[in-house]
Amino acid sequence: RKVHFQRYIPGRPNLLTLPVEVVAEDKNHYMREFDSDVYQHIDSIDVWCFNETFVPVIEIDARLVTPRKCIKIADLEDLLPEGMYLHRKYDSMRHLSILTISETWNQILASTKTTTV
């Protein structure tokens, strides 16, 4: 990995490239019970930061993801702390997913089980 140093001025827009990490994977019901595969489509994201201090990593809580609901770039805006904003290049990509979970055969069978009388 190559490190780029740049001047950081608090109160001014500073461009940062932050890594995206998934946390609490062991607490997600689908990942734990059905052994679902997790697909992380974006490893890092560019943000504008106006604060003196900033988070070094953007953490996505795995409990928010289901096989039918993925985390999208637009959802990241709610996860960012105050004073941090997504880069303008993501305006047209807001609908793209960042994190998805595959649906396994066990999940499909569990959801279609019916009792016969």
Biotite code that builds the C-alpha atoms (Angstrom):
import biotite.structure as struc

atoms = struc.array([
    struc.Atom([0.000, 0.000, 0.000], chain_id="A", res_id=1, res_name="ARG", atom_name="CA", element="C"),
    struc.Atom([1.267, 3.402, -0.936], chain_id="A", res_id=2, res_name="LYS", atom_name="CA", element="C"),
    struc.Atom([0.853, 6.253, 1.547], chain_id="A", res_id=3, res_name="VAL", atom_name="CA", element="C"),
    struc.Atom([0.128, 9.766, 0.295], chain_id="A", res_id=4, res_name="HIS", atom_name="CA", element="C"),
    struc.Atom([0.709, 12.655, 2.656], chain_id="A", res_id=5, res_name="PHE", atom_name="CA", element="C"),
    struc.Atom([-1.255, 15.832, 2.163], chain_id="A", res_id=6, res_name="GLN", atom_name="CA", element="C"),
    struc.Atom([-1.762, 19.028, 4.098], chain_id="A", res_id=7, res_name="ARG", atom_name="CA", element="C"),
    struc.Atom([-4.787, 18.880, 6.404], chain_id="A", res_id=8, res_name="TYR", atom_name="CA", element="C"),
    struc.Atom([-6.456, 22.186, 7.283], chain_id="A", res_id=9, res_name="ILE", atom_name="CA", element="C"),
    struc.Atom([-9.249, 22.008, 9.915], chain_id="A", res_id=10, res_name="PRO", atom_name="CA", element="C"),
    struc.Atom([-12.387, 23.884, 8.894], chain_id="A", res_id=11, res_name="GLY", atom_name="CA", element="C"),
    struc.Atom([-11.571, 23.576, 5.187], chain_id="A", res_id=12, res_name="ARG", atom_name="CA", element="C"),
    struc.Atom([-12.645, 20.715, 2.900], chain_id="A", res_id=13, res_name="PRO", atom_name="CA", element="C"),
    struc.Atom([-10.021, 17.981, 3.150], chain_id="A", res_id=14, res_name="ASN", atom_name="CA", element="C"),
    struc.Atom([-10.257, 14.967, 0.855], chain_id="A", res_id=15, res_name="LEU", atom_name="CA", element="C"),
    struc.Atom([-9.738, 11.660, 2.672], chain_id="A", res_id=16, res_name="LEU", atom_name="CA", element="C"),
    struc.Atom([-9.808, 8.100, 1.398], chain_id="A", res_id=17, res_name="THR", atom_name="CA", element="C"),
    struc.Atom([-11.074, 5.937, 4.260], chain_id="A", res_id=18, res_name="LEU", atom_name="CA", element="C"),
    struc.Atom([-11.204, 2.138, 4.338], chain_id="A", res_id=19, res_name="PRO", atom_name="CA", element="C"),
    struc.Atom([-14.592, 0.470, 4.800], chain_id="A", res_id=20, res_name="VAL", atom_name="CA", element="C"),
    struc.Atom([-14.745, -2.437, 7.278], chain_id="A", res_id=21, res_name="GLU", atom_name="CA", element="C"),
    struc.Atom([-17.551, -4.759, 8.316], chain_id="A", res_id=22, res_name="VAL", atom_name="CA", element="C"),
    struc.Atom([-17.990, -5.203, 12.080], chain_id="A", res_id=23, res_name="VAL", atom_name="CA", element="C"),
    struc.Atom([-20.191, -7.481, 14.226], chain_id="A", res_id=24, res_name="ALA", atom_name="CA", element="C"),
    struc.Atom([-20.297, -10.268, 11.642], chain_id="A", res_id=25, res_name="GLU", atom_name="CA", element="C"),
    struc.Atom([-20.774, -12.807, 14.438], chain_id="A", res_id=26, res_name="ASP", atom_name="CA", element="C"),
    struc.Atom([-23.971, -11.018, 15.548], chain_id="A", res_id=27, res_name="LYS", atom_name="CA", element="C"),
    struc.Atom([-25.731, -11.234, 12.173], chain_id="A", res_id=28, res_name="ASN", atom_name="CA", element="C"),
    struc.Atom([-28.355, -13.997, 12.250], chain_id="A", res_id=29, res_name="HIS", atom_name="CA", element="C"),
    struc.Atom([-27.945, -14.928, 8.574], chain_id="A", res_id=30, res_name="TYR", atom_name="CA", element="C"),
    struc.Atom([-24.166, -15.112, 8.714], chain_id="A", res_id=31, res_name="MET", atom_name="CA", element="C"),
    struc.Atom([-24.193, -17.160, 11.912], chain_id="A", res_id=32, res_name="ARG", atom_name="CA", element="C"),
    struc.Atom([-27.113, -19.572, 11.372], chain_id="A", res_id=33, res_name="GLU", atom_name="CA", element="C"),
    struc.Atom([-27.082, -20.098, 7.626], chain_id="A", res_id=34, res_name="PHE", atom_name="CA", element="C"),
    struc.Atom([-23.381, -19.561, 6.881], chain_id="A", res_id=35, res_name="ASP", atom_name="CA", element="C"),
    struc.Atom([-24.160, -16.929, 4.236], chain_id="A", res_id=36, res_name="SER", atom_name="CA", element="C"),
    struc.Atom([-21.417, -15.451, 2.105], chain_id="A", res_id=37, res_name="ASP", atom_name="CA", element="C"),
    struc.Atom([-20.673, -11.765, 2.586], chain_id="A", res_id=38, res_name="VAL", atom_name="CA", element="C"),
    struc.Atom([-19.720, -9.668, -0.427], chain_id="A", res_id=39, res_name="TYR", atom_name="CA", element="C"),
    struc.Atom([-18.026, -6.334, 0.199], chain_id="A", res_id=40, res_name="GLN", atom_name="CA", element="C"),
    struc.Atom([-18.037, -4.467, -3.120], chain_id="A", res_id=41, res_name="HIS", atom_name="CA", element="C"),
    struc.Atom([-16.134, -1.332, -2.031], chain_id="A", res_id=42, res_name="ILE", atom_name="CA", element="C"),
    struc.Atom([-12.963, -1.392, 0.075], chain_id="A", res_id=43, res_name="ASP", atom_name="CA", element="C"),
    struc.Atom([-12.499, 2.348, 0.510], chain_id="A", res_id=44, res_name="SER", atom_name="CA", element="C"),
    struc.Atom([-14.488, 5.519, -0.003], chain_id="A", res_id=45, res_name="ILE", atom_name="CA", element="C"),
    struc.Atom([-13.593, 9.175, -0.556], chain_id="A", res_id=46, res_name="ASP", atom_name="CA", element="C"),
    struc.Atom([-15.041, 11.744, 1.840], chain_id="A", res_id=47, res_name="VAL", atom_name="CA", element="C"),
    struc.Atom([-14.701, 15.442, 2.494], chain_id="A", res_id=48, res_name="TRP", atom_name="CA", element="C"),
    struc.Atom([-13.864, 16.223, 6.108], chain_id="A", res_id=49, res_name="CYS", atom_name="CA", element="C"),
    struc.Atom([-14.143, 19.623, 7.797], chain_id="A", res_id=50, res_name="PHE", atom_name="CA", element="C"),
    struc.Atom([-13.346, 18.516, 11.376], chain_id="A", res_id=51, res_name="ASN", atom_name="CA", element="C"),
    struc.Atom([-10.111, 18.653, 13.335], chain_id="A", res_id=52, res_name="GLU", atom_name="CA", element="C"),
    struc.Atom([-10.450, 14.963, 14.184], chain_id="A", res_id=53, res_name="THR", atom_name="CA", element="C"),
    struc.Atom([-11.858, 12.234, 11.983], chain_id="A", res_id=54, res_name="PHE", atom_name="CA", element="C"),
    struc.Atom([-12.518, 8.507, 12.107], chain_id="A", res_id=55, res_name="VAL", atom_name="CA", element="C"),
    struc.Atom([-9.729, 6.457, 10.514], chain_id="A", res_id=56, res_name="PRO", atom_name="CA", element="C"),
    struc.Atom([-12.115, 3.703, 9.337], chain_id="A", res_id=57, res_name="VAL", atom_name="CA", element="C"),
    struc.Atom([-15.766, 3.642, 8.291], chain_id="A", res_id=58, res_name="ILE", atom_name="CA", element="C"),
    struc.Atom([-17.386, 0.713, 10.096], chain_id="A", res_id=59, res_name="GLU", atom_name="CA", element="C"),
    struc.Atom([-20.537, -0.935, 8.748], chain_id="A", res_id=60, res_name="ILE", atom_name="CA", element="C"),
    struc.Atom([-22.541, -2.920, 11.263], chain_id="A", res_id=61, res_name="ASP", atom_name="CA", element="C"),
    struc.Atom([-23.294, -6.353, 9.791], chain_id="A", res_id=62, res_name="ALA", atom_name="CA", element="C"),
    struc.Atom([-26.513, -6.583, 11.803], chain_id="A", res_id=63, res_name="ARG", atom_name="CA", element="C"),
    struc.Atom([-28.084, -4.081, 9.388], chain_id="A", res_id=64, res_name="LEU", atom_name="CA", element="C"),
    struc.Atom([-27.710, -6.432, 6.402], chain_id="A", res_id=65, res_name="VAL", atom_name="CA", element="C"),
    struc.Atom([-30.083, -9.211, 5.320], chain_id="A", res_id=66, res_name="THR", atom_name="CA", element="C"),
    struc.Atom([-30.228, -11.200, 2.072], chain_id="A", res_id=67, res_name="PRO", atom_name="CA", element="C"),
    struc.Atom([-33.034, -8.905, 0.906], chain_id="A", res_id=68, res_name="ARG", atom_name="CA", element="C"),
    struc.Atom([-31.589, -5.624, 2.228], chain_id="A", res_id=69, res_name="LYS", atom_name="CA", element="C"),
    struc.Atom([-28.076, -4.534, 1.350], chain_id="A", res_id=70, res_name="CYS", atom_name="CA", element="C"),
    struc.Atom([-26.089, -1.480, 2.429], chain_id="A", res_id=71, res_name="ILE", atom_name="CA", element="C"),
    struc.Atom([-25.824, 1.112, -0.341], chain_id="A", res_id=72, res_name="LYS", atom_name="CA", element="C"),
    struc.Atom([-23.590, 4.127, -0.832], chain_id="A", res_id=73, res_name="ILE", atom_name="CA", element="C"),
    struc.Atom([-26.536, 6.385, 0.072], chain_id="A", res_id=74, res_name="ALA", atom_name="CA", element="C"),
    struc.Atom([-26.755, 4.605, 3.458], chain_id="A", res_id=75, res_name="ASP", atom_name="CA", element="C"),
    struc.Atom([-23.157, 5.585, 4.209], chain_id="A", res_id=76, res_name="LEU", atom_name="CA", element="C"),
    struc.Atom([-24.148, 9.227, 4.551], chain_id="A", res_id=77, res_name="GLU", atom_name="CA", element="C"),
    struc.Atom([-26.120, 8.338, 7.686], chain_id="A", res_id=78, res_name="ASP", atom_name="CA", element="C"),
    struc.Atom([-23.120, 6.453, 9.106], chain_id="A", res_id=79, res_name="LEU", atom_name="CA", element="C"),
    struc.Atom([-20.668, 9.328, 8.645], chain_id="A", res_id=80, res_name="LEU", atom_name="CA", element="C"),
    struc.Atom([-20.037, 11.576, 11.654], chain_id="A", res_id=81, res_name="PRO", atom_name="CA", element="C"),
    struc.Atom([-20.976, 15.247, 11.594], chain_id="A", res_id=82, res_name="GLU", atom_name="CA", element="C"),
    struc.Atom([-18.658, 17.297, 9.414], chain_id="A", res_id=83, res_name="GLY", atom_name="CA", element="C"),
    struc.Atom([-17.906, 14.473, 6.975], chain_id="A", res_id=84, res_name="MET", atom_name="CA", element="C"),
    struc.Atom([-19.590, 14.213, 3.572], chain_id="A", res_id=85, res_name="TYR", atom_name="CA", element="C"),
    struc.Atom([-19.381, 11.809, 0.663], chain_id="A", res_id=86, res_name="LEU", atom_name="CA", element="C"),
    struc.Atom([-17.354, 12.953, -2.315], chain_id="A", res_id=87, res_name="HIS", atom_name="CA", element="C"),
    struc.Atom([-19.351, 14.373, -5.199], chain_id="A", res_id=88, res_name="ARG", atom_name="CA", element="C"),
    struc.Atom([-18.341, 11.515, -7.517], chain_id="A", res_id=89, res_name="LYS", atom_name="CA", element="C"),
    struc.Atom([-20.732, 9.240, -5.573], chain_id="A", res_id=90, res_name="TYR", atom_name="CA", element="C"),
    struc.Atom([-23.800, 11.365, -6.429], chain_id="A", res_id=91, res_name="ASP", atom_name="CA", element="C"),
    struc.Atom([-24.597, 9.213, -9.455], chain_id="A", res_id=92, res_name="SER", atom_name="CA", element="C"),
    struc.Atom([-23.656, 5.960, -7.661], chain_id="A", res_id=93, res_name="MET", atom_name="CA", element="C"),
    struc.Atom([-25.871, 6.299, -4.571], chain_id="A", res_id=94, res_name="ARG", atom_name="CA", element="C"),
    struc.Atom([-27.903, 3.206, -5.513], chain_id="A", res_id=95, res_name="HIS", atom_name="CA", element="C"),
    struc.Atom([-24.875, 0.874, -5.752], chain_id="A", res_id=96, res_name="LEU", atom_name="CA", element="C"),
    struc.Atom([-24.449, -1.650, -2.978], chain_id="A", res_id=97, res_name="SER", atom_name="CA", element="C"),
    struc.Atom([-21.444, -1.741, -0.689], chain_id="A", res_id=98, res_name="ILE", atom_name="CA", element="C"),
    struc.Atom([-22.269, -4.863, 1.303], chain_id="A", res_id=99, res_name="LEU", atom_name="CA", element="C"),
    struc.Atom([-24.539, -7.785, 0.393], chain_id="A", res_id=100, res_name="THR", atom_name="CA", element="C"),
    struc.Atom([-25.243, -11.237, 1.800], chain_id="A", res_id=101, res_name="ILE", atom_name="CA", element="C"),
    struc.Atom([-25.978, -14.211, -0.413], chain_id="A", res_id=102, res_name="SER", atom_name="CA", element="C"),
    struc.Atom([-29.089, -16.264, 0.118], chain_id="A", res_id=103, res_name="GLU", atom_name="CA", element="C"),
    struc.Atom([-28.241, -19.928, 0.771], chain_id="A", res_id=104, res_name="THR", atom_name="CA", element="C"),
    struc.Atom([-30.341, -23.000, 0.089], chain_id="A", res_id=105, res_name="TRP", atom_name="CA", element="C"),
    struc.Atom([-30.898, -23.432, 3.817], chain_id="A", res_id=106, res_name="ASN", atom_name="CA", element="C"),
    struc.Atom([-32.475, -19.978, 3.989], chain_id="A", res_id=107, res_name="GLN", atom_name="CA", element="C"),
    struc.Atom([-34.683, -20.673, 0.981], chain_id="A", res_id=108, res_name="ILE", atom_name="CA", element="C"),
    struc.Atom([-35.832, -23.992, 2.451], chain_id="A", res_id=109, res_name="LEU", atom_name="CA", element="C"),
    struc.Atom([-36.420, -22.439, 5.879], chain_id="A", res_id=110, res_name="ALA", atom_name="CA", element="C"),
    struc.Atom([-38.564, -19.677, 4.409], chain_id="A", res_id=111, res_name="SER", atom_name="CA", element="C"),
    struc.Atom([-40.678, -22.069, 2.281], chain_id="A", res_id=112, res_name="THR", atom_name="CA", element="C"),
    struc.Atom([-41.398, -24.644, 4.971], chain_id="A", res_id=113, res_name="LYS", atom_name="CA", element="C"),
    struc.Atom([-45.117, -25.171, 5.383], chain_id="A", res_id=114, res_name="THR", atom_name="CA", element="C"),
    struc.Atom([-46.966, -27.469, 7.660], chain_id="A", res_id=115, res_name="THR", atom_name="CA", element="C"),
    struc.Atom([-49.427, -29.903, 6.116], chain_id="A", res_id=116, res_name="THR", atom_name="CA", element="C"),
    struc.Atom([-52.544, -30.918, 7.957], chain_id="A", res_id=117, res_name="VAL", atom_name="CA", element="C"),
])
